[in-house]
């Protein structure tokens, strides 16, 4: 028997006899009540933003088949027609400011450049043609509590993806390659 879970769903695969279901249910209840399993606890705003940024960095919004990895964290439809992608070397999630049913979480992105269609624009400064520095860009994410779960409502950013994922699409001068 295989247990899989996402933020909102718990799925039991390969149906087994009733005894196995009872055993699995008992184990889940014990884990949940002991505090060693957060299966039934909603994520706080900082965790939601951190998970969204992580999945975005790994390219979840670049492939339609991976949109399910982030759709629980946002309150807008993903734009499949976007031709703009921001290349980053990393990000830092700040501390959430929570006010009842809304929250704000600052994120600093370390931007390397922007890919607009096939046109690369470097954000590095003072290094000639080579892209070697990151320009920090601070963004405040605004979240709302919807049915007990925090979701990002603003801003609706273009995908912020790791530079290594975009490197095959970049001109040689952008990456410093000969």
C-alpha positions in Angstrom: 0.0 0.0 0.0 1.3 3.4 -0.9 0.3 6.6 0.8 0.7 9.9 -1.1 -0.2 13.3 0.2 -0.3 16.9 -1.0 -1.2 19.9 0.9 -4.9 19.2 0.6 -5.3 15.6 -0.3 -4.4 12.2 1.2 -4.6 9.3 -1.3 -4.5 5.6 -0.5 -3.4 3.6 -3.5 -3.8 -0.2 -4.1 -6.9 -1.0 -2.2 -6.3 -3.5 0.6 -8.5 -5.2 3.1 -10.4 -3.3 5.7 -7.9 -4.2 8.4 -5.1 -2.4 6.5 -7.2 0.7 6.1 -7.9 0.8 9.8 -4.2 0.2 10.6 -3.1 3.1 8.3 -5.8 5.4 9.8 -4.7 4.6 13.3 -1.0 5.3 12.4 -1.9 8.6 10.9 -4.0 9.6 13.9 -1.2 8.7 16.3 1.3 10.7 14.2 -0.9 13.7 14.0 -1.7 13.8 17.7 1.9 13.3 18.7 3.0 16.5 16.8 5.6 14.6 14.7 3.4 14.8 11.6 2.0 18.1 10.2 -0.2 16.3 7.7 -3.3 18.1 8.9 -1.8 21.4 9.8 -2.1 24.3 7.3 1.1 26.0 6.2 1.8 29.5 7.6 2.2 32.4 5.1 6.0 32.3 5.2 6.0 28.5 4.4 3.5 29.1 1.5 5.8 31.8 0.0 8.9 29.7 0.6 7.4 26.7 -1.2 6.1 28.8 -4.1 9.5 30.4 -4.6 11.2 27.0 -4.4 8.9 25.4 -7.0 9.2 28.5 -9.2 13.0 28.4 -9.0 12.8 24.8 -10.1 10.7 25.7 -13.2 7.2 24.6 -12.1 5.6 27.4 -14.1 7.5 26.7 -17.2 5.9 23.3 -17.9 2.1 22.9 -18.0 2.4 19.4 -16.6 4.0 20.8 -13.4 1.5 23.6 -12.6 -0.2 21.4 -10.0 3.0 21.8 -7.9 2.2 25.4 -7.3 -1.5 26.0 -8.0 -2.5 25.4 -4.3 -0.3 28.3 -3.3 -1.7 31.0 -5.6 -5.1 32.6 -6.1 -4.8 33.3 -9.9 -4.7 31.3 -13.1 -1.2 30.5 -14.4 -0.5 32.4 -17.6 0.7 30.0 -20.2 1.2 32.7 -22.8 4.0 34.5 -20.8 7.1 35.1 -22.8 9.0 36.7 -19.9 11.1 34.7 -17.5 13.4 36.2 -14.8 16.7 34.3 -14.2 17.8 34.3 -10.6 20.7 32.8 -8.7 18.6 32.5 -5.5 16.2 34.2 -3.2 15.6 34.9 0.5 12.2 34.7 2.2 11.7 37.2 5.0 9.5 37.2 8.1 5.7 37.3 7.6 3.7 40.2 8.9 0.2 38.7 9.7 -3.0 40.7 10.4 -6.0 38.3 10.9 -6.9 37.1 7.4 -4.1 38.8 5.5 -0.3 38.6 5.5 2.7 40.1 3.8 6.0 38.3 3.2 9.0 40.0 1.8 11.3 38.1 -0.6 14.6 39.3 -2.0 15.4 37.8 -5.4 19.0 37.8 -6.7 18.3 38.6 -10.3 20.8 37.7 -13.0 18.7 38.8 -16.0 15.5 38.6 -17.9 14.6 36.4 -20.9 12.0 38.2 -23.0 11.1 35.8 -25.8 14.5 35.2 -27.2 16.0 38.5 -26.1 18.3 38.3 -23.0 18.8 41.4 -20.8 21.5 41.3 -18.2 20.9 42.9 -14.8 24.6 42.7 -13.9 26.5 46.0 -13.8 30.1 47.0 -14.4 31.4 43.7 -15.6 31.5 44.3 -19.4 29.7 41.6 -21.4 29.8 38.9 -18.8 26.9 38.2 -16.4 28.6 37.5 -13.1 26.8 39.6 -10.5 23.3 39.4 -9.1 21.1 42.4 -8.6 18.8 42.1 -5.6 15.2 42.8 -6.1 12.8 43.0 -3.2 9.2 41.9 -3.7 6.4 41.9 -1.1 4.0 38.9 -1.4 0.5 39.6 -0.2 -1.5 36.6 1.0 -5.1 36.0 2.2 -6.6 33.2 4.3 -9.1 31.3 2.2 -11.0 28.4 3.9 -8.1 28.2 6.5 -5.3 28.0 3.9 -3.0 30.9 3.0 -2.8 31.7 -0.7 -0.7 34.3 -2.6 -2.9 37.0 -4.2 -0.2 39.5 -5.2 2.0 40.1 -7.0 1.5 38.1 -10.2 5.1 37.8 -11.2 6.7 36.3 -14.3 8.4 33.0 -13.5 11.6 33.4 -11.5 13.7 30.5 -12.5 17.3 29.4 -11.8 19.8 30.6 -14.3 21.0 27.0 -14.8 17.5 26.0 -16.2 17.6 28.9 -18.7 21.3 28.6 -19.7 20.6 26.6 -22.8 18.5 29.5 -24.1 20.9 32.3 -23.4 23.4 33.8 -25.8 27.1 33.0 -25.0 27.9 36.5 -23.9 25.3 36.3 -21.2 26.8 33.3 -19.5 30.5 34.2 -20.2 31.0 31.2 -22.5 33.3 31.6 -25.6 
